[in-house]
Amino acid sequence: MHGYLGFVALDATLTRHLQLANGNTPVEADDPPTFRIYGDGDTPVASGTLSAEVDTQTGLHKLEQACTTLNAFARGTYSLRVAYAVSTVAKVQSYTFTVV
């Protein structure tokens, strides 16, 4: 687990910057990092690709996800899984956040 991303209001957009790393070292992914967001079930409620690198900072990407009822979000805690590869080696970072 990499951390808690905080709270987002239902029907608002979760916007966070996420730093890709190999240990404590910032890294650039081979391809754009992907994400999946899970609620209580085994099927993701959302998935997509993080932004291009932000401000030419190695491995810094932006996540923007509309946490709306139309997108199947409800109040509760969600898990975010970010997947990427560095020199073809698979990496994963996990976070949680709460929709209020």
Phi, psi and omega per residue, in radians:
M1 nan 2.318 -3.116
H2 -1.750 -0.321 3.082
G3 2.722 3.018 3.126
Y4 -1.785 2.199 -3.079
L5 -1.554 -0.069 3.070
G6 1.714 -2.718 -3.043
F7 -1.916 2.606 2.989
V8 -2.428 2.414 3.123
A9 -1.255 2.517 3.044
L10 -1.021 2.393 -3.099
D11 1.266 0.333 3.020
A12 -2.002 3.110 -3.115
T13 -1.881 2.235 3.022
L14 -1.410 2.116 3.123
T15 -2.248 2.043 -3.134
R16 -2.504 2.602 2.986
H17 -1.627 2.336 -3.133
L18 -2.134 2.328 -3.124
Q19 -1.759 2.080 3.036
L20 -1.355 2.469 -3.083
A21 -2.604 2.728 2.959
N22 -2.081 1.719 -2.953
G23 1.231 -2.177 3.102
N24 -1.745 0.118 -3.075
T25 -1.748 2.184 3.069
P26 -1.073 2.437 -3.135
V27 -2.342 2.700 3.042
E28 -1.712 2.273 3.137
A29 -1.303 2.659 3.087
D30 -1.071 -0.700 3.134
D31 -2.339 2.915 3.117
P32 -0.984 2.342 3.138
P33 -1.158 2.526 3.095
T34 -1.907 2.820 3.111
F35 -2.448 2.724 2.991
R36 -2.387 2.483 3.113
I37 -2.062 2.244 -3.102
Y38 -2.054 2.444 2.970
G39 -1.690 -2.288 -3.134
D40 -1.336 -0.425 -3.032
G41 -1.616 -3.083 -3.130
D42 -1.589 -0.121 -3.126
T43 -1.794 2.305 3.140
P44 -1.110 2.475 3.030
V45 -1.495 -0.313 3.114
A46 -2.731 2.655 3.047
S47 -2.687 2.822 -3.134
G48 2.996 -2.787 -3.104
T49 -2.169 2.402 3.067
L50 -1.213 2.850 3.130
S51 -1.109 2.953 2.957
A52 -1.091 2.923 3.129
E53 -0.981 2.437 -3.085
V54 -1.568 2.244 3.002
D55 0.940 0.602 -3.133
T56 0.932 0.450 3.097
Q57 -1.530 2.148 -3.074
T58 -0.930 2.070 3.028
G59 1.317 0.092 3.141
L60 -1.605 2.096 -3.099
H61 -2.231 2.830 -3.120
K62 -2.003 2.343 3.034
L63 -1.842 2.264 3.010
E64 -2.310 2.049 -3.122
Q65 -2.375 2.136 3.056
A66 -1.290 2.007 -3.125
C67 -1.678 1.183 -3.043
T68 -1.849 2.772 3.065
T69 -1.094 -0.577 3.088
L70 -1.122 -0.450 3.097
N71 -1.661 0.289 3.064
A72 1.314 0.320 3.063
F73 -1.558 2.600 3.045
A74 -2.446 3.039 3.089
R75 -1.136 2.378 3.133
G76 2.633 -3.055 -3.100
T77 -1.769 2.434 -3.099
Y78 -2.195 2.669 3.052
S79 -1.885 2.371 3.100
L80 -1.993 2.209 3.116
R81 -2.035 2.111 3.108
V82 -1.887 2.230 -3.118
A83 -2.112 2.456 3.119
Y84 -2.802 2.969 3.094
A85 -2.228 2.523 3.063
V86 -2.200 2.031 -3.059
S87 0.903 0.785 3.130
T88 1.175 0.071 3.089
V89 -1.594 2.134 -3.095
A90 -1.180 2.393 3.103
K91 -2.273 2.603 3.102
V92 -2.444 2.427 3.017
Q93 -2.212 2.437 -3.113
S94 -2.143 2.481 3.136
Y95 -2.424 2.915 2.957
T96 -2.261 2.754 3.025
F97 -2.670 2.852 -3.085
T98 -2.153 2.280 3.040
V99 -1.639 2.179 -3.093
V100 -2.057 nan nan
